[in-house]
Amino acid sequence: MPTTLPQSVREHFGEQVAEDFSRWFAENVEYELVTKSEYRKILSRLDAIDERFAVIDEQFEKVDERFEHVDERFDQMEDRFNERFEQVDQRFEQVDQRLEQVDQRFESMEERFDKRFEGMDAKLDRMNDRILSMTRWLIGLVALFGSLVTALLAVAQFTG
């Protein structure tokens, strides 16, 4: 079906240009046009693709629902873990408090032992001083008695 140009165009450009343009336009349009059968094939293919995309969309919705459920479960698990960790932290704090009490008790016991040992050291020092003094007196007395006995024996030998 040849393309006809309006009469004003034919008059303005001339009959030959109008015919050439009409022929050229018709050839290019025929080359670029899609036939009805091809158009129907393309439409049927597009319908099939639309159906496939609809199925894929449904599958993605199901996957999204599953991910939402998994996210909810992970959130619940995270909440439970956080609760348990808080309980463990509280227990550790209690243990730390008990250990601090034990440390305080050990420090007080250490102070008492230090006081007792200082007292015992003082007593032992006094006893050592007394023993040393008594030992000196004993040695002195033994020497004195030895001297007296020697003197008495010497007197007894000369007198008797």
C-alpha positions in Angstrom: 0.0 0.0 0.0 1.8 3.1 -1.2 2.0 6.1 1.0 0.6 9.3 -0.3 1.6 12.7 0.8 -0.8 15.6 1.2 -1.4 17.7 -1.9 0.3 20.8 -0.4 3.5 18.9 0.1 3.3 17.6 -3.5 2.8 21.1 -4.8 5.6 22.5 -2.7 8.4 19.9 -3.4 7.2 18.6 -6.7 5.7 15.4 -7.9 9.0 13.6 -8.4 10.3 14.3 -4.8 6.9 13.4 -3.4 7.0 10.0 -5.2 10.6 9.3 -4.2 9.9 10.2 -0.6 6.7 8.1 -0.6 8.6 5.1 -2.0 11.5 5.5 0.4 9.2 5.9 3.4 7.1 2.8 2.4 10.3 0.7 2.0 11.7 1.7 5.4 8.3 1.3 7.1 7.9 -2.2 5.6 11.4 -3.1 6.7 10.8 -1.8 10.2 7.2 -3.0 10.6 6.2 -6.2 12.4 3.5 -8.3 10.8 0.4 -9.2 12.8 1.5 -12.8 13.1 4.9 -11.8 14.4 3.2 -9.3 16.8 0.9 -12.1 18.1 3.9 -14.4 18.6 5.7 -11.6 20.5 2.6 -10.9 22.6 2.2 -14.6 23.4 5.9 -14.8 24.4 5.5 -11.6 26.5 2.5 -13.2 28.2 4.5 -16.3 29.0 7.3 -14.2 30.4 4.7 -12.2 32.5 3.4 -15.5 33.9 6.9 -16.7 34.7 7.7 -13.4 36.4 4.4 -13.7 38.4 5.5 -17.2 39.5 9.0 -15.8 40.4 7.4 -12.9 42.3 5.3 -15.4 44.3 8.4 -17.5 45.0 10.3 -14.3 46.1 7.4 -13.4 48.4 7.6 -16.9 49.9 11.4 -16.5 50.3 10.8 -13.0 51.9 8.3 -14.5 54.3 10.8 -17.2 55.2 13.5 -14.6 55.8 11.2 -12.7 58.0 10.5 -15.8 60.1 14.2 -16.5 60.3 14.8 -12.9 61.3 12.2 -13.2 64.0 13.8 -16.4 65.3 17.2 -14.8 65.3 15.8 -11.8 67.2 14.3 -14.1 69.7 17.5 -16.1 70.0 19.5 -12.8 70.4 17.1 -11.7 73.2 17.5 -15.0 75.0 21.3 -14.8 74.6 21.3 -11.3 75.9 19.2 -12.3 78.9 21.6 -15.2 79.6 24.6 -13.0 79.3 23.1 -10.5 81.7 22.5 -13.4 84.2 26.1 -14.6 83.7 27.3 -11.0 84.2 25.3 -10.7 87.4 26.8 -14.0 88.6 30.3 -12.8 87.9 29.6 -9.6 89.8 28.4 -11.7 92.8 31.5 -13.9 92.6 33.7 -10.7 92.4 32.0 -9.3 95.5 32.5 -12.6 97.3 36.2 -12.7 96.3 36.6 -9.1 97.5 35.1 -10.1 100.9 37.5 -13.1 101.0 40.4 -10.7 100.2 39.3 -8.4 103.0 39.1 -11.3 105.4 42.5 -12.5 104.4 43.9 -9.0 104.8 42.4 -8.7 108.3 43.7 -12.2 109.2 47.1 -11.2 107.9 47.1 -8.0 110.1 46.1 -10.1 113.2 48.9 -12.6 112.4 51.4 -9.8 111.9 50.4 -8.3 115.3 50.6 -11.7 117.0 54.0 -12.4 115.4 55.3 -9.0 116.4 54.2 -9.8 120.0 55.8 -13.2 119.9 59.0 -11.7 118.4 59.1 -9.1 121.3 58.6 -11.9 123.8 61.2 -14.1 122.2 63.6 -11.1 122.2 63.0 -10.5 125.9 63.4 -14.2 126.6 66.7 -14.2 124.6 67.9 -11.3 126.5 67.0 -13.0 129.8 68.7 -16.2 128.8 71.8 -14.3 127.7 71.8 -12.5 131.0 71.3 -15.7 133.0 74.1 -17.4 131.0 76.4 -14.6 131.9 75.5 -14.8 135.6 76.0 -18.6 135.4 79.4 -18.3 133.9 80.3 -15.6 136.4 79.1 -17.7 139.3 80.9 -20.8 138.0 84.1 -18.7 137.7 83.6 -17.3 141.2 82.9 -20.7 142.7 85.9 -22.1 140.8 88.1 -19.3 142.1 86.7 -19.9 145.7 87.3 -23.6 145.5 90.8 -23.1 144.1 91.5 -20.6 146.9 90.1 -22.9 149.5 92.1 -25.8 148.2 95.3 -23.7 148.2 94.6 -22.6 151.8 93.9 -26.1 152.8 97.2 -27.4 151.3 99.2 -24.7 153.0 97.6 -25.3 156.4 97.3 -28.7 156.6 
